[in-house]
Amino acid sequence: MRNILIIGSGKSTSYLIKYLLDKSESENLHITIGDLNIDSAKKMINNHKNATAITLDVFNEVSRISAVKNADIVISMLPARFHVEVAKDCITYKKHMVTASYVSPEMEALDKDAKANNLVFMNEIGVDPGIDHMSAMKVLDQIREKGGEILLFESFTGGLVAPESDNNLWNYKFTWNPRNVVVAGQGSAAKFLQEGKFKYIPYNRLFRRTEFLDVEGFGRFEAYANRDSLKYQSIYNLESANTLYRGTMRRVGFSKAWNMFVQLGMTDDSYTIEDSENMTYRDFVNTFLPYSPTDSVELKFRYQLKIDQDDIVWNKLLELDLFSATKNIGLKNATPAQMLQKILEEKWTLAANDKDMLVMYHKFGYKLNGKKHQIDATMVTLGEDQTYTAMAKTVGLPVAIATMAILNKKITTPGVQIPITKEVYTPILEELEAYGVNFKEKEVPYLGYNSLNI
């Protein structure tokens, strides 16, 4: 049998594991799932005869090497910072490797050794990054093959709550790592290209410069800029494009409300707050407001952020119980961001019957035969339940499909890479369509800079 090692059995692995187990008979596979929490791994395989759950600590060199040596290909679903040790073992023992994470400098440094050993190290093969790469390159390549010149490329992705489960004023619930949501955009200015001009949005302005997007059947969304769109100039061969922008999608009104937390400093993750474990939600909010012997916390908050009496954002704050004098934070030596996350998780965690949604939107502007054109492409995937989520589907299926393509020698080009070549994206996108992950493309009037009015 051919052995596949999956390291990590978190939320994103449900579809990945199911796909491989469903193919284990026809493809002669044995799947080993290694996790610190063996009960999680056992739950995923559900006593399947072609799968084994093992306890695996990635920092235990002996057990890690033993697991890698016994595999034909390794899938690492660990946090990105833990991939490299596994990757080094894969070089040593000549095993192919697949991850959904961004290529780190440490991973990139293994490219020469991977090529020397004829190994495929496929990275960024989840949803964003992953499906965004593949779906974008497919259309970009088609335009270029017709002789078109790329003028504009915009790309947006959002992990959101499905419409049927959207029952709070924020129109948002956590469908992925809550920490990533709370600290999004920090560390550097968002950088992009607009009509040939470099643009920068500092963190304190990020959530007040948004673009509106309409997705057929799902209504209107807004998008704010991701950190560095410029790095995709070389990755997508867009050096001649006038506009290049990547963003994150939310429902309309989210960014304006979220900006309140940013302006007060509640999303700061750079320092800890004394006595945080004993603070109430109200105490936490008051920490960021001026002292007043007479004004209430609510009044100070309204005044500080200039919130009108009838502004919907005030109701959004009340919905979070932000001014509760009875609910405790309960986190010792916590940063503001960690404390805010605790408050939000109480209200924004998906309920047992809730479903999530993954939305992606691409815009392609190009010139062909002297005329300007634009193609808009959208993809919406809805989750089934709390195990088989839209996020798990769009992350796990591309990983699984790529793994089988490498194992079956359909993808053979060696080295540390991402899925931007036809050899990779064509078969994966075709198979994803069979699972309901497909894009709707339509020709629209070319809007140029008007489509990115930020």
C-alpha positions as a LaTeX table, in Angstrom:
\begin{tabular}{lrrr}
\hline
Residue & $x$ (\AA) & $y$ (\AA) & $z$ (\AA) \\
\hline
Met1 & 0.00 & 0.00 & 0.00 \\
Arg2 & 0.99 & 3.61 & $-0.50$ \\
Asn3 & 1.32 & 5.50 & 2.76 \\
Ile4 & 0.17 & 9.08 & 3.32 \\
Leu5 & 1.12 & 10.83 & 6.56 \\
Ile6 & $-1.07$ & 13.71 & 7.71 \\
Ile7 & 0.38 & 15.72 & 10.59 \\
Gly8 & $-2.36$ & 17.61 & 12.41 \\
Ser9 & $-6.10$ & 16.85 & 12.60 \\
Gly10 & $-7.62$ & 20.26 & 13.27 \\
Lys11 & $-10.78$ & 21.88 & 11.91 \\
Ser12 & $-9.45$ & 22.19 & 8.37 \\
Thr13 & $-8.79$ & 18.48 & 7.89 \\
Ser14 & $-12.30$ & 16.96 & 7.77 \\
Tyr15 & $-12.70$ & 17.05 & 3.97 \\
Leu16 & $-9.03$ & 16.27 & 3.42 \\
Ile17 & $-9.23$ & 13.06 & 5.45 \\
Lys18 & $-12.63$ & 12.04 & 4.08 \\
Tyr19 & $-11.42$ & 12.49 & 0.49 \\
Leu20 & $-8.38$ & 10.29 & 1.03 \\
Leu21 & $-10.31$ & 7.62 & 2.98 \\
Asp22 & $-12.94$ & 7.48 & 0.23 \\
Lys23 & $-10.17$ & 6.81 & $-2.29$ \\
Ser24 & $-8.14$ & 4.46 & $-0.09$ \\
Glu25 & $-9.49$ & 1.26 & $-1.69$ \\
Ser26 & $-9.29$ & 2.29 & $-5.34$ \\
Glu27 & $-5.93$ & 4.05 & $-4.90$ \\
Asn28 & $-4.38$ & 1.47 & $-2.55$ \\
Leu29 & $-3.79$ & 3.98 & 0.26 \\
His30 & $-3.10$ & 3.78 & 3.96 \\
Ile31 & $-3.55$ & 7.08 & 5.80 \\
Thr32 & $-1.72$ & 7.76 & 9.05 \\
Ile33 & $-2.88$ & 10.78 & 11.05 \\
Gly34 & $-0.48$ & 12.08 & 13.67 \\
Asp35 & $-1.56$ & 14.58 & 16.30 \\
Leu36 & $-0.70$ & 15.51 & 19.86 \\
Asn37 & $-4.36$ & 14.82 & 20.61 \\
Ile38 & $-4.81$ & 11.25 & 19.40 \\
Asp39 & $-8.53$ & 11.35 & 20.25 \\
Ser40 & $-8.99$ & 14.07 & 17.63 \\
Ala41 & $-7.21$ & 11.92 & 15.04 \\
Lys42 & $-9.25$ & 8.84 & 15.99 \\
Lys43 & $-12.47$ & 10.77 & 15.63 \\
Met44 & $-11.51$ & 11.81 & 12.12 \\
Ile45 & $-10.82$ & 8.28 & 10.88 \\
Asn46 & $-13.76$ & 6.66 & 12.69 \\
Asn47 & $-12.22$ & 3.16 & 12.79 \\
His48 & $-11.62$ & 3.08 & 9.04 \\
Lys49 & $-9.66$ & $-0.02$ & 8.12 \\
Asn50 & $-7.23$ & 1.89 & 5.90 \\
Ala51 & $-6.27$ & 4.49 & 8.48 \\
Thr52 & $-4.26$ & 4.69 & 11.68 \\
Ala53 & $-4.16$ & 7.37 & 14.36 \\
Ile54 & $-0.88$ & 7.99 & 16.18 \\
Thr55 & 0.29 & 10.37 & 18.86 \\
Leu56 & 2.80 & 12.67 & 17.21 \\
Asp57 & 4.67 & 15.55 & 18.78 \\
Val58 & 6.38 & 17.45 & 15.97 \\
Phe59 & 9.09 & 18.50 & 18.45 \\
Asn60 & 9.88 & 14.88 & 19.30 \\
Glu61 & 12.55 & 14.15 & 16.72 \\
Val62 & 12.47 & 10.38 & 17.10 \\
Ser63 & 8.72 & 9.95 & 16.62 \\
Arg64 & 8.58 & 12.61 & 13.89 \\
Ile65 & 11.36 & 11.00 & 11.84 \\
Ser66 & 9.84 & 7.53 & 12.32 \\
Ala67 & 6.49 & 8.75 & 10.97 \\
Val68 & 8.06 & 10.55 & 8.00 \\
Lys69 & 10.26 & 7.56 & 7.06 \\
Asn70 & 7.21 & 5.31 & 6.82 \\
Ala71 & 5.35 & 7.62 & 4.44 \\
Asp72 & 5.41 & 8.05 & 0.67 \\
Ile73 & 4.15 & 11.61 & 0.95 \\
Val74 & 3.67 & 13.96 & 3.92 \\
Ile75 & 0.86 & 16.47 & 4.42 \\
Ser76 & 1.58 & 19.03 & 7.12 \\
Met77 & $-1.54$ & 20.73 & 8.51 \\
Leu78 & 0.41 & 22.25 & 11.37 \\
Pro79 & 0.68 & 25.99 & 11.99 \\
Ala80 & 3.03 & 27.46 & 9.38 \\
Arg81 & 5.93 & 28.02 & 11.77 \\
Phe82 & 6.19 & 24.26 & 12.44 \\
His83 & 6.48 & 23.06 & 8.82 \\
Val84 & 10.22 & 23.48 & 8.38 \\
Glu85 & 11.38 & 20.69 & 10.70 \\
Val86 & 9.05 & 18.31 & 8.90 \\
Ala87 & 10.29 & 19.59 & 5.55 \\
Lys88 & 13.91 & 18.96 & 6.49 \\
Asp89 & 13.03 & 15.36 & 7.36 \\
Cys90 & 11.29 & 15.05 & 4.00 \\
Ile91 & 14.51 & 16.17 & 2.29 \\
Thr92 & 16.60 & 13.70 & 4.30 \\
Tyr93 & 14.30 & 10.74 & 3.67 \\
Lys94 & 13.24 & 11.78 & 0.14 \\
Lys95 & 9.52 & 12.30 & 0.68 \\
His96 & 7.21 & 14.67 & $-1.18$ \\
Met97 & 5.43 & 17.26 & 0.97 \\
Val98 & 2.21 & 19.29 & 0.78 \\
Thr99 & 1.12 & 22.25 & 2.96 \\
Ala100 & $-1.60$ & 24.90 & 2.77 \\
Ser101 & 0.62 & 27.60 & 4.28 \\
Tyr102 & 2.45 & 30.54 & 2.75 \\
Val103 & 6.02 & 29.79 & 1.67 \\
Ser104 & 8.29 & 31.04 & 4.45 \\
Pro105 & 11.90 & 32.11 & 3.83 \\
Glu106 & 12.98 & 28.95 & 5.67 \\
Met107 & 10.87 & 26.78 & 3.35 \\
Glu108 & 12.10 & 28.66 & 0.27 \\
Ala109 & 15.67 & 27.92 & 1.35 \\
Leu110 & 14.96 & 24.19 & 0.84 \\
Asp111 & 14.15 & 24.64 & $-2.86$ \\
Lys112 & 17.60 & 23.64 & $-4.10$ \\
Asp113 & 17.66 & 20.46 & $-2.00$ \\
Ala114 & 14.11 & 19.55 & $-3.02$ \\
Lys115 & 15.04 & 19.85 & $-6.69$ \\
Ala116 & 18.26 & 17.91 & $-6.20$ \\
Asn117 & 16.23 & 15.05 & $-4.70$ \\
Asn118 & 13.45 & 15.34 & $-7.32$ \\
Leu119 & 10.89 & 16.16 & $-4.61$ \\
Val120 & 7.68 & 18.15 & $-4.98$ \\
Phe121 & 7.14 & 20.54 & $-2.06$ \\
Met122 & 3.72 & 22.01 & $-2.79$ \\
Asn123 & 2.72 & 24.99 & $-0.62$ \\
Glu124 & $-0.12$ & 27.53 & $-0.58$ \\
Ile125 & $-2.60$ & 24.92 & $-1.84$ \\
Gly126 & $-5.53$ & 25.72 & 0.44 \\
Val127 & $-8.10$ & 28.42 & $-0.26$ \\
Asp128 & $-6.38$ & 31.77 & 0.33 \\
Pro129 & $-3.63$ & 31.08 & $-0.49$ \\
Gly130 & $-4.51$ & 28.27 & $-2.88$ \\
Ile131 & $-7.77$ & 28.39 & $-4.79$ \\
Asp132 & $-7.17$ & 32.12 & $-5.24$ \\
His133 & $-3.84$ & 31.39 & $-6.98$ \\
Met134 & $-5.24$ & 28.69 & $-9.23$ \\
Ser135 & $-8.46$ & 30.43 & $-10.27$ \\
Ala136 & $-6.62$ & 33.69 & $-10.94$ \\
Met137 & $-3.85$ & 32.12 & $-13.00$ \\
Lys138 & $-6.36$ & 30.15 & $-15.07$ \\
Val139 & $-8.07$ & 33.34 & $-16.29$ \\
Leu140 & $-4.85$ & 35.35 & $-16.56$ \\
Asp141 & $-3.29$ & 32.64 & $-18.73$ \\
Gln142 & $-6.40$ & 32.48 & $-20.92$ \\
Ile143 & $-6.30$ & 36.24 & $-21.48$ \\
Arg144 & $-2.61$ & 36.16 & $-22.35$ \\
Glu145 & $-3.09$ & 33.24 & $-24.74$ \\
Lys146 & $-5.58$ & 35.37 & $-26.69$ \\
Gly147 & $-3.01$ & 38.14 & $-26.89$ \\
Gly148 & $-4.56$ & 40.27 & $-24.17$ \\
Glu149 & $-2.61$ & 42.73 & $-22.02$ \\
Ile150 & $-3.49$ & 42.65 & $-18.32$ \\
Leu151 & $-4.40$ & 46.11 & $-17.01$ \\
Leu152 & $-6.11$ & 45.33 & $-13.71$ \\
Phe153 & $-6.28$ & 42.48 & $-11.23$ \\
Glu154 & $-8.21$ & 42.57 & $-7.97$ \\
Ser155 & $-8.84$ & 39.59 & $-5.69$ \\
Phe156 & $-10.95$ & 39.28 & $-2.54$ \\
Thr157 & $-11.73$ & 36.45 & $-0.13$ \\
Gly158 & $-13.92$ & 36.23 & 2.95 \\
Gly159 & $-14.68$ & 33.54 & 5.50 \\
Leu160 & $-18.15$ & 34.44 & 6.74 \\
Val161 & $-21.27$ & 33.03 & 8.31 \\
Ala162 & $-23.82$ & 31.54 & 5.88 \\
Pro163 & $-26.96$ & 33.66 & 5.27 \\
Glu164 & $-29.22$ & 31.21 & 7.11 \\
Ser165 & $-27.02$ & 31.46 & 10.22 \\
Asp166 & $-26.45$ & 35.21 & 10.02 \\
Asn167 & $-28.35$ & 36.40 & 13.08 \\
Asn168 & $-26.30$ & 39.17 & 14.69 \\
Leu169 & $-25.98$ & 42.87 & 13.91 \\
Trp170 & $-22.35$ & 42.47 & 12.85 \\
Asn171 & $-23.31$ & 39.90 & 10.18 \\
Tyr172 & $-20.20$ & 38.03 & 11.25 \\
Lys173 & $-19.07$ & 34.99 & 13.22 \\
Phe174 & $-15.66$ & 33.34 & 13.58 \\
Thr175 & $-15.23$ & 30.64 & 10.94 \\
Trp176 & $-11.44$ & 30.40 & 11.30 \\
Asn177 & $-8.78$ & 31.43 & 13.81 \\
Pro178 & $-10.28$ & 34.30 & 15.89 \\
Arg179 & $-6.85$ & 35.71 & 16.69 \\
Asn180 & $-6.13$ & 36.30 & 13.01 \\
Val181 & $-9.33$ & 38.34 & 12.77 \\
Val182 & $-8.53$ & 40.49 & 15.81 \\
Val183 & $-4.96$ & 41.35 & 14.75 \\
Ala184 & $-5.65$ & 41.59 & 10.99 \\
Gly185 & $-3.75$ & 44.34 & 9.22 \\
Gln186 & $-1.29$ & 45.11 & 12.00 \\
Gly187 & 2.45 & 45.39 & 11.57 \\
Ser188 & 2.73 & 47.29 & 8.31 \\
Ala189 & 0.76 & 49.45 & 5.92 \\
Ala190 & $-1.37$ & 47.80 & 3.26 \\
Lys191 & 0.36 & 48.27 & $-0.10$ \\
Phe192 & $-1.18$ & 48.10 & $-3.56$ \\
Leu193 & $-1.09$ & 49.60 & $-7.03$ \\
Gln194 & $-3.88$ & 51.83 & $-8.41$ \\
Glu195 & $-3.81$ & 53.22 & $-11.94$ \\
Gly196 & $-0.02$ & 53.04 & $-12.00$ \\
Lys197 & 0.42 & 54.73 & $-8.60$ \\
Phe198 & 1.67 & 53.05 & $-5.44$ \\
Lys199 & $-0.81$ & 53.35 & $-2.60$ \\
Tyr200 & $-0.39$ & 52.78 & 1.13 \\
Ile201 & $-3.03$ & 52.50 & 3.84 \\
Pro202 & $-1.72$ & 52.64 & 7.43 \\
Tyr203 & $-3.39$ & 50.39 & 9.98 \\
Asn204 & $-5.28$ & 53.24 & 11.66 \\
Arg205 & $-7.07$ & 53.98 & 8.35 \\
Leu206 & $-7.41$ & 50.45 & 7.00 \\
Phe207 & $-11.02$ & 49.81 & 7.98 \\
Arg208 & $-12.33$ & 53.14 & 6.72 \\
Arg209 & $-11.19$ & 52.64 & 3.11 \\
Thr210 & $-13.29$ & 49.90 & 1.65 \\
Glu211 & $-14.67$ & 48.77 & $-1.69$ \\
Phe212 & $-18.19$ & 47.44 & $-2.30$ \\
Leu213 & $-18.74$ & 44.13 & $-4.10$ \\
Asp214 & $-22.01$ & 42.53 & $-5.22$ \\
Val215 & $-22.26$ & 38.74 & $-5.49$ \\
Glu216 & $-25.27$ & 37.40 & $-7.35$ \\
Gly217 & $-27.64$ & 35.62 & $-4.98$ \\
Phe218 & $-25.74$ & 36.70 & $-1.86$ \\
Gly219 & $-26.02$ & 40.48 & $-1.84$ \\
Arg220 & $-23.48$ & 43.18 & $-1.10$ \\
Phe221 & $-20.12$ & 42.91 & 0.64 \\
Glu222 & $-17.29$ & 45.30 & 1.48 \\
Ala223 & $-13.56$ & 44.66 & 1.27 \\
Tyr224 & $-10.53$ & 46.16 & 2.98 \\
Ala225 & $-6.95$ & 45.89 & 1.72 \\
Asn226 & $-4.66$ & 42.99 & 2.58 \\
Arg227 & $-1.14$ & 43.77 & 3.72 \\
Asp228 & 1.03 & 43.55 & 0.60 \\
Ser229 & $-0.58$ & 43.15 & $-2.79$ \\
Leu230 & 2.63 & 44.17 & $-4.56$ \\
Lys231 & 4.36 & 40.83 & $-4.04$ \\
Tyr232 & 1.89 & 39.32 & $-6.51$ \\
Gln233 & 3.36 & 41.38 & $-9.35$ \\
Ser234 & 6.11 & 38.83 & $-9.87$ \\
Ile235 & 4.16 & 35.77 & $-8.73$ \\
Tyr236 & 1.36 & 36.37 & $-11.27$ \\
Asn237 & 3.60 & 38.08 & $-13.87$ \\
Leu238 & 1.68 & 41.34 & $-13.52$ \\
Glu239 & 4.57 & 43.79 & $-13.78$ \\
Ser240 & 2.77 & 45.73 & $-16.53$ \\
Ala241 & $-0.63$ & 45.91 & $-14.76$ \\
Asn242 & $-1.79$ & 49.37 & $-13.70$ \\
Thr243 & $-3.94$ & 48.16 & $-10.79$ \\
Leu244 & $-3.16$ & 45.32 & $-8.39$ \\
Tyr245 & $-5.16$ & 44.94 & $-5.21$ \\
Arg246 & $-6.05$ & 42.10 & $-2.83$ \\
Gly247 & $-8.54$ & 42.40 & $-0.01$ \\
Thr248 & $-10.60$ & 40.68 & 2.68 \\
Met249 & $-14.41$ & 40.53 & 2.37 \\
Arg250 & $-16.93$ & 41.31 & 5.10 \\
Arg251 & $-20.60$ & 42.28 & 5.10 \\
Val252 & $-21.30$ & 45.98 & 4.65 \\
Gly253 & $-20.97$ & 47.92 & 7.91 \\
Phe254 & $-18.55$ & 45.55 & 9.63 \\
Ser255 & $-15.43$ & 47.62 & 8.92 \\
Lys256 & $-16.88$ & 50.89 & 10.19 \\
Ala257 & $-17.87$ & 49.23 & 13.48 \\
Trp258 & $-14.58$ & 47.32 & 13.79 \\
Asn259 & $-12.68$ & 50.56 & 13.32 \\
Met260 & $-13.94$ & 51.68 & 16.76 \\
Phe261 & $-11.85$ & 48.98 & 18.40 \\
Val262 & $-8.84$ & 49.96 & 16.31 \\
Gln263 & $-9.13$ & 53.65 & 17.19 \\
Leu264 & $-9.40$ & 52.95 & 20.91 \\
Gly265 & $-6.43$ & 50.56 & 20.88 \\
Met266 & $-8.36$ & 47.41 & 21.79 \\
Thr267 & $-6.74$ & 45.37 & 19.00 \\
Asp268 & $-3.20$ & 46.12 & 20.18 \\
Asp269 & $-1.23$ & 42.95 & 20.86 \\
Ser270 & 2.09 & 44.55 & 21.84 \\
Tyr271 & 1.69 & 44.90 & 25.63 \\
Thr272 & $-0.13$ & 43.29 & 28.55 \\
Ile273 & $-2.65$ & 44.88 & 30.88 \\
Glu274 & $-2.13$ & 44.68 & 34.62 \\
Asp275 & $-4.80$ & 42.82 & 36.62 \\
Ser276 & $-6.50$ & 41.74 & 33.38 \\
Glu277 & $-7.82$ & 38.53 & 34.96 \\
Asn278 & $-9.96$ & 40.50 & 37.41 \\
Met279 & $-11.37$ & 42.99 & 34.93 \\
Thr280 & $-14.99$ & 43.05 & 33.85 \\
Tyr281 & $-15.86$ & 43.83 & 30.24 \\
Arg282 & $-16.77$ & 47.32 & 31.43 \\
Asp283 & $-13.42$ & 47.75 & 33.18 \\
Phe284 & $-11.64$ & 46.73 & 29.99 \\
Val285 & $-13.48$ & 49.33 & 27.90 \\
Asn286 & $-12.92$ & 52.02 & 30.53 \\
Thr287 & $-9.19$ & 51.37 & 30.43 \\
Phe288 & $-9.04$ & 53.12 & 27.06 \\
Leu289 & $-11.24$ & 56.09 & 27.99 \\
Pro290 & $-10.41$ & 59.35 & 29.81 \\
Tyr291 & $-11.22$ & 59.69 & 33.51 \\
Ser292 & $-14.39$ & 61.53 & 34.44 \\
Pro293 & $-15.89$ & 61.89 & 37.94 \\
Thr294 & $-19.40$ & 62.19 & 36.46 \\
Asp295 & $-19.69$ & 60.67 & 32.97 \\
Ser296 & $-20.55$ & 57.01 & 32.52 \\
Val297 & $-18.41$ & 54.62 & 30.47 \\
Glu298 & $-21.12$ & 54.61 & 27.80 \\
Leu299 & $-21.17$ & 58.40 & 27.59 \\
Lys300 & $-17.39$ & 58.64 & 27.41 \\
Phe301 & $-17.33$ & 55.98 & 24.69 \\
Arg302 & $-19.92$ & 57.82 & 22.62 \\
Tyr303 & $-18.11$ & 61.13 & 23.03 \\
Gln304 & $-14.66$ & 59.71 & 22.28 \\
Leu305 & $-15.78$ & 58.06 & 19.04 \\
Lys306 & $-18.46$ & 60.60 & 18.09 \\
Ile307 & $-21.24$ & 58.02 & 17.93 \\
Asp308 & $-24.64$ & 59.56 & 17.25 \\
Gln309 & $-27.69$ & 58.54 & 19.26 \\
Asp310 & $-29.30$ & 56.68 & 16.33 \\
Asp311 & $-26.11$ & 55.10 & 14.92 \\
Ile312 & $-26.46$ & 51.33 & 14.40 \\
Val313 & $-22.88$ & 50.81 & 15.60 \\
Trp314 & $-24.05$ & 51.55 & 19.13 \\
Asn315 & $-26.48$ & 48.64 & 18.99 \\
Lys316 & $-23.64$ & 46.46 & 17.71 \\
Leu317 & $-21.62$ & 47.31 & 20.82 \\
Leu318 & $-24.54$ & 46.60 & 23.13 \\
Glu319 & $-25.06$ & 43.26 & 21.42 \\
Leu320 & $-21.54$ & 42.25 & 22.52 \\
Asp321 & $-22.31$ & 43.09 & 26.18 \\
Leu322 & $-19.29$ & 45.35 & 25.94 \\
Phe323 & $-20.35$ & 47.45 & 28.93 \\
Ser324 & $-21.25$ & 44.56 & 31.24 \\
Ala325 & $-20.17$ & 45.08 & 34.87 \\
Thr326 & $-20.71$ & 41.39 & 35.72 \\
Lys327 & $-18.91$ & 39.48 & 32.97 \\
Asn328 & $-15.21$ & 38.92 & 33.70 \\
Ile329 & $-12.33$ & 38.70 & 31.22 \\
Gly330 & $-10.55$ & 36.02 & 33.28 \\
Leu331 & $-7.27$ & 36.13 & 31.34 \\
Lys332 & $-4.03$ & 36.70 & 33.24 \\
Asn333 & $-1.42$ & 39.10 & 31.81 \\
Ala334 & $-3.45$ & 39.47 & 28.64 \\
Thr335 & $-2.94$ & 41.91 & 25.79 \\
Pro336 & $-5.80$ & 44.15 & 24.67 \\
Ala337 & $-6.20$ & 41.99 & 21.56 \\
Gln338 & $-6.49$ & 38.82 & 23.66 \\
Met339 & $-9.07$ & 40.44 & 25.92 \\
Leu340 & $-11.13$ & 41.68 & 22.98 \\
Gln341 & $-10.95$ & 38.22 & 21.42 \\
Lys342 & $-12.34$ & 36.69 & 24.62 \\
Ile343 & $-15.31$ & 39.08 & 24.53 \\
Leu344 & $-16.00$ & 38.45 & 20.86 \\
Glu345 & $-15.73$ & 34.67 & 21.07 \\
Glu346 & $-18.67$ & 34.62 & 23.48 \\
Lys347 & $-20.93$ & 36.14 & 20.83 \\
Trp348 & $-19.31$ & 35.20 & 17.51 \\
Thr349 & $-18.62$ & 31.49 & 17.97 \\
Leu350 & $-20.66$ & 29.40 & 15.54 \\
Ala351 & $-23.56$ & 27.63 & 17.25 \\
Ala352 & $-24.01$ & 23.87 & 16.87 \\
Asn353 & $-26.39$ & 24.25 & 13.93 \\
Asp354 & $-24.68$ & 27.22 & 12.28 \\
Lys355 & $-23.08$ & 26.98 & 8.85 \\
Asp356 & $-20.24$ & 29.00 & 7.39 \\
Met357 & $-19.59$ & 30.46 & 3.94 \\
Leu358 & $-16.49$ & 31.10 & 1.85 \\
Val359 & $-16.71$ & 33.88 & $-0.75$ \\
Met360 & $-14.14$ & 34.76 & $-3.40$ \\
Tyr361 & $-14.24$ & 37.52 & $-6.01$ \\
His362 & $-11.73$ & 38.25 & $-8.81$ \\
Lys363 & $-11.68$ & 41.16 & $-11.27$ \\
Phe364 & $-9.59$ & 40.99 & $-14.44$ \\
Gly365 & $-9.20$ & 44.06 & $-16.65$ \\
Tyr366 & $-7.39$ & 43.70 & $-19.96$ \\
Lys367 & $-6.87$ & 45.21 & $-23.41$ \\
Leu368 & $-7.36$ & 43.12 & $-26.54$ \\
Asn369 & $-7.26$ & 44.43 & $-30.12$ \\
Gly370 & $-7.32$ & 47.99 & $-28.86$ \\
Lys371 & $-10.46$ & 47.49 & $-26.74$ \\
Lys372 & $-10.69$ & 47.25 & $-22.95$ \\
His373 & $-12.54$ & 44.35 & $-21.34$ \\
Gln374 & $-13.28$ & 43.11 & $-17.83$ \\
Ile375 & $-14.12$ & 39.69 & $-16.44$ \\
Asp376 & $-15.56$ & 39.27 & $-12.93$ \\
Ala377 & $-15.38$ & 35.80 & $-11.37$ \\
Thr378 & $-17.13$ & 34.79 & $-8.15$ \\
Met379 & $-17.17$ & 31.64 & $-6.04$ \\
Val380 & $-19.39$ & 30.90 & $-3.04$ \\
Thr381 & $-19.14$ & 27.69 & $-1.00$ \\
Leu382 & $-21.48$ & 26.90 & 1.89 \\
Gly383 & $-20.66$ & 24.59 & 4.79 \\
Glu384 & $-22.72$ & 21.52 & 5.63 \\
Asp385 & $-22.26$ & 21.49 & 9.41 \\
Gln386 & $-19.68$ & 22.16 & 12.11 \\
Thr387 & $-17.42$ & 19.34 & 10.90 \\
Tyr388 & $-17.73$ & 19.69 & 7.16 \\
Thr389 & $-17.41$ & 23.46 & 6.96 \\
Ala390 & $-16.94$ & 25.61 & 3.87 \\
Met391 & $-13.51$ & 26.56 & 5.21 \\
Ala392 & $-12.51$ & 22.91 & 5.69 \\
Lys393 & $-13.79$ & 22.10 & 2.21 \\
Thr394 & $-11.94$ & 24.87 & 0.40 \\
Val395 & $-8.72$ & 24.29 & 2.36 \\
Gly396 & $-8.77$ & 20.49 & 2.60 \\
Leu397 & $-9.92$ & 19.44 & $-0.85$ \\
Pro398 & $-7.17$ & 21.24 & $-2.82$ \\
Val399 & $-4.58$ & 19.77 & $-0.42$ \\
Ala400 & $-6.01$ & 16.27 & $-0.90$ \\
Ile401 & $-6.32$ & 16.54 & $-4.69$ \\
Ala402 & $-2.77$ & 17.88 & $-5.01$ \\
Thr403 & $-1.48$ & 15.07 & $-2.82$ \\
Met404 & $-3.01$ & 12.42 & $-5.05$ \\
Ala405 & $-1.78$ & 14.19 & $-8.19$ \\
Ile406 & 1.78 & 14.13 & $-6.85$ \\
Leu407 & 1.47 & 10.53 & $-5.69$ \\
Asn408 & 0.14 & 9.50 & $-9.12$ \\
Lys409 & 2.86 & 11.49 & $-10.91$ \\
Lys410 & 0.46 & 13.94 & $-12.55$ \\
Ile411 & 2.41 & 16.73 & $-10.87$ \\
Thr412 & 6.12 & 16.04 & $-11.27$ \\
Thr413 & 7.98 & 19.35 & $-11.43$ \\
Pro414 & 10.27 & 19.33 & $-8.37$ \\
Gly415 & 11.05 & 22.11 & $-5.92$ \\
Val416 & 9.41 & 24.39 & $-3.37$ \\
Gln417 & 6.44 & 25.83 & $-5.24$ \\
Ile418 & 2.92 & 27.25 & $-5.22$ \\
Pro419 & 0.05 & 26.21 & $-7.57$ \\
Ile420 & 0.38 & 28.73 & $-10.39$ \\
Thr421 & 1.27 & 26.48 & $-13.34$ \\
Lys422 & $-1.16$ & 24.73 & $-15.68$ \\
Glu423 & 0.30 & 21.36 & $-14.70$ \\
Val424 & $-1.00$ & 22.00 & $-11.19$ \\
Tyr425 & $-4.10$ & 24.18 & $-11.41$ \\
Thr426 & $-5.87$ & 22.55 & $-14.37$ \\
Pro427 & $-6.57$ & 19.11 & $-12.86$ \\
Ile428 & $-7.21$ & 20.50 & $-9.38$ \\
Leu429 & $-9.74$ & 23.13 & $-10.48$ \\
Glu430 & $-11.51$ & 20.57 & $-12.68$ \\
Glu431 & $-11.88$ & 18.14 & $-9.79$ \\
Leu432 & $-12.95$ & 20.88 & $-7.38$ \\
Glu433 & $-15.87$ & 21.65 & $-9.70$ \\
Ala434 & $-17.12$ & 18.11 & $-9.16$ \\
Tyr435 & $-17.32$ & 18.96 & $-5.44$ \\
Gly436 & $-19.25$ & 22.17 & $-6.03$ \\
Val437 & $-16.31$ & 24.55 & $-5.74$ \\
Asn438 & $-16.61$ & 26.46 & $-8.98$ \\
Phe439 & $-16.40$ & 30.02 & $-10.30$ \\
Lys440 & $-19.01$ & 31.97 & $-12.22$ \\
Glu441 & $-17.34$ & 34.19 & $-14.79$ \\
Lys442 & $-19.04$ & 37.06 & $-16.60$ \\
Glu443 & $-17.99$ & 39.82 & $-18.96$ \\
Val444 & $-18.75$ & 43.28 & $-17.55$ \\
Pro445 & $-17.98$ & 46.80 & $-18.77$ \\
Tyr446 & $-14.39$ & 47.77 & $-18.05$ \\
Leu447 & $-14.40$ & 50.11 & $-15.03$ \\
Gly448 & $-10.69$ & 50.64 & $-14.48$ \\
Tyr449 & $-9.93$ & 52.89 & $-11.54$ \\
Asn450 & $-13.65$ & 53.38 & $-10.81$ \\
Ser451 & $-13.86$ & 49.78 & $-9.63$ \\
Leu452 & $-11.34$ & 50.55 & $-6.90$ \\
Asn453 & $-12.41$ & 53.88 & $-5.50$ \\
Ile454 & $-10.23$ & 53.88 & $-2.39$ \\
\hline
\end{tabular}
